[in-house]
Each structure stands twice: as structure tokens, then as C-alpha cells.
Amino acid sequence: MNKKILLMDTFSTIHVGNGALLENTMKLCRDAYGECEFEFITLDKETNRLKYNENQLHDPMFGKFWFGLGKFGKIFWAFKNTLFMILHVINENTLNVNSMKLTFTHEQRKAIEAIEKSDICVSCGGEVIGDTFYQALVFWLFTYWLAIKKGKKFILFPQSVGPLKKTWTRKLVYFALRNADLYVGRDKASHETLLSLGFDKDKIMFVPDVAIQQEIGNADIHKYFQDENKKVVGITISNPPHSEMGRKVDFVQEVGSQIEKLNSEEYAILIMPSNFKLNEISADYALCLRLKDRLSEKFEVAILENRPYFPGEYTGLLSQLEFFISTRMHVAILATTAFTPTIAINTQHKIMGYMTNIDMEHFCVEYENLNTIFELSQEIQNRRENIVENLKQAKAKLKKEHDIFVLRLKEIIQ
């Protein structure tokens, strides 16, 4: 019988990285359990409908959270959902009344129904468990806790955990997840954070990000340019959370000034936003448009269309680049697993974590060293064949870690 697996905190390929998490989490589950029946709790049903069936998709039990609400709307939302959680915590520890009788909304009923009919519940959100997005942490942790309390196998798939420096967030994470079946950090810092929380150490693993499994899809990079003979450099920039690095950086200025040192007769530039917004211009896309405007004064420059890109297509484009510059981790992962030399800007600790995993930390640039990007690009040109070979070896090494992970997944249901 096919295993019924609920992915509990998915987004969609509206953010390419989240699409890669979703697709490759499913791939590893199939590697472990054979054909599976998947359902998703997702914040973006609309984009996911492009690839998955409507009956597989469920809104979070907290709806769209507080986004878009006014002051009093947020207060009412918080009161209603706090009451909902308190009722269920009391019920699960005392009366065990049918959970459906303690719901206020259609989203709550459908999400609980999805949990109850699943065999395995999986967290694959990427960076839910940390202080960076602490406002939403309690609500996601409640969702995980409820699945565990209902006796479901719960797996924290490879993801970033932390920073967790607040005493209350550390205690809450431990309380909610202490009876999970497996905890997996995708970088050394996350692994160490999990070890520090008091969980059963035999259930804690380090496993590289699932996106290294991504397959290369069909794409033609030359359709963006008139001159097919030029080498193409890909760039994505973003406006990352500043809590980890402590300051803002003008990436249009800093990255733009470095790219302008390249020879425009030799290179064309493809600006590759990776976070989009349905029927709007995302913050990433707006920033990338500014970079395009700046670089267009010297180079032939194109920018990706303002639409969702599934990971296969995006990786297909990455695979044809001379090199790639990124402030976002998952598209850097997709580039390196397609064996494209990549300069990653360390906007969050997880990026340095990944580049260290593949022995490419030399090409991970801290904020104070952004003026070395051109120098690193020249090093890539001089050593490209060697770097590509090193990327191939690193991918093979990381995939062996996934083989071990798949064996652990199998053990959970034996």
C-alpha cells in the first residue's frame, strides 16, 4: 500500500528555492518508500495548481496568517487562533474529543483532516525553525506538535535550524518536537543547534540540502540574447533579512560595480530573479530590474520573465552560464549541482554552511569583501575546468549522505 505523506509547510515555486525543496523532498520520500500519495499544506495553492491536483492542496490551518490585515484584524486573528491552539492542547492532553469539533474555520478542518489520514508528516519549509521569523514560529510548531500528538511519524527534513538565541523559542521548539522521529540539519550550524536543544541525539542527523537532487530541465539561454557567441553571466540579488548580518547592503551598487569591470565584448548578463509574486512585482524582481538598468549602460542584458519558474527550467538556464552570482541559497545550490561555478554572497549563515559543505567557501563572500567579486570571477575563468571537476566530486559526496538518509527514512516505518 502506498504511504500517505503530508508535507506540512510548503510554499511553491513562486520562490524557485521552495519549489526545489518541494520537488526533491518528494523524490527522497519515493526513494525511501516507493510510490507515495502526497498532500500539501501550502501558503500558495494558486501556483501549486500549475503542477499538482487541487485535492492534494490544503491551506494552513491558520489561513494566510495575519498578512494583509489591519491593526484590529491582526488582534482578532491572534486571539482566535491562540484560543484554537489552547483548546487543542487541553483536549489532546485530557478529553480527546474529536478534533473536528474544536475548529473555527474550513482551513482548520481540512488541515486536521489531512493530518489524520496521513501516515507520515514532513516539515520541509527550509527555515521555519528559528528566531528570524519568530512571529510565525509558534503557529507552525503547533501544527507539527498536533501531528506528533496524533501518533503520526514526524520527520524534520533537512533544513536550517536557528539561530535560536531566545530562551522562549528554544523551549517552545523542544516542547513541540521532543517526540519527533527524526531531526535533520542541512548545515553544520543547524546540526549543532539541534544537538543543543535536548532532543534524543540518536535521532539527529546532518544531511545536505535536498535540492542537490535537482534534475536539469529544458531551457535555452540564447533566446535572451542577440549575440550567441558571448559567455553569459547569471546574477540574482535580493533584499534578505538583516537580523543575521546586522546591516543592509545596496547590492545594486556593490554587485553592479564589480560586474562593470568585466569585458562587455566577451560577456552578456542574464538577471535571474528567483522569488516572484503572483500578478505583482516582487521585491526581488524590482531590485533585479534596478540592476538591469544599471548594467544595460555597458552590457547586453536580459532579465527573466516575471512568472513562476519550476526548478528544472531554472536549473536548465543555470547549467548554461559561465558563472553565477547569488545572494540566495537555493539557486546557488541549483547552480553548483548543475556544475556552474558560483559566487555566493553570505546574506544568511545557511549560505556559508552550504558552500562549506561543497568545499567552496572560498567563493562565499562576506559583506565586507564584496569588492572581491571581480577578482573571484577572474579566478573562475582561469580555473574553470578544475572548479567544475571539484563541483562534480562534491555533488557525488553529498549524494552519498542522501543515501544514508534514505536508509534512515526506511527504518522509521519498519
Secondary structure as GFF3:
##gff-version 3
##sequence-region A 1 414
A	DSSP	beta_strand	3	10	.	.	.	ID=ss1
A	DSSP	alpha_helix	16	33	.	.	.	ID=ss2
A	DSSP	beta_strand	36	42	.	.	.	ID=ss3
A	DSSP	alpha_helix	45	48	.	.	.	ID=ss4
A	DSSP	three_ten_helix	54	56	.	.	.	ID=ss5
A	DSSP	beta_strand	57	58	.	.	.	ID=ss6
A	DSSP	alpha_helix	71	93	.	.	.	ID=ss7
A	DSSP	three_ten_helix	99	102	.	.	.	ID=ss8
A	DSSP	alpha_helix	106	116	.	.	.	ID=ss9
A	DSSP	beta_strand	120	123	.	.	.	ID=ss10
A	DSSP	alpha_helix	134	149	.	.	.	ID=ss11
A	DSSP	beta_strand	153	159	.	.	.	ID=ss12
A	DSSP	alpha_helix	167	177	.	.	.	ID=ss13
A	DSSP	beta_strand	182	185	.	.	.	ID=ss14
A	DSSP	alpha_helix	188	196	.	.	.	ID=ss15
A	DSSP	three_ten_helix	201	203	.	.	.	ID=ss16
A	DSSP	beta_strand	204	206	.	.	.	ID=ss17
A	DSSP	three_ten_helix	210	213	.	.	.	ID=ss18
A	DSSP	three_ten_helix	221	224	.	.	.	ID=ss19
A	DSSP	beta_strand	231	236	.	.	.	ID=ss20
A	DSSP	alpha_helix	251	259	.	.	.	ID=ss21
A	DSSP	beta_strand	267	271	.	.	.	ID=ss22
A	DSSP	alpha_helix	283	295	.	.	.	ID=ss23
A	DSSP	beta_strand	301	303	.	.	.	ID=ss24
A	DSSP	alpha_helix	311	318	.	.	.	ID=ss25
A	DSSP	beta_strand	323	326	.	.	.	ID=ss26
A	DSSP	alpha_helix	329	337	.	.	.	ID=ss27
A	DSSP	beta_strand	342	345	.	.	.	ID=ss28
A	DSSP	alpha_helix	349	357	.	.	.	ID=ss29
A	DSSP	three_ten_helix	361	363	.	.	.	ID=ss30
A	DSSP	beta_strand	364	365	.	.	.	ID=ss31
A	DSSP	three_ten_helix	367	372	.	.	.	ID=ss32
A	DSSP	alpha_helix	373	412	.	.	.	ID=ss33
###
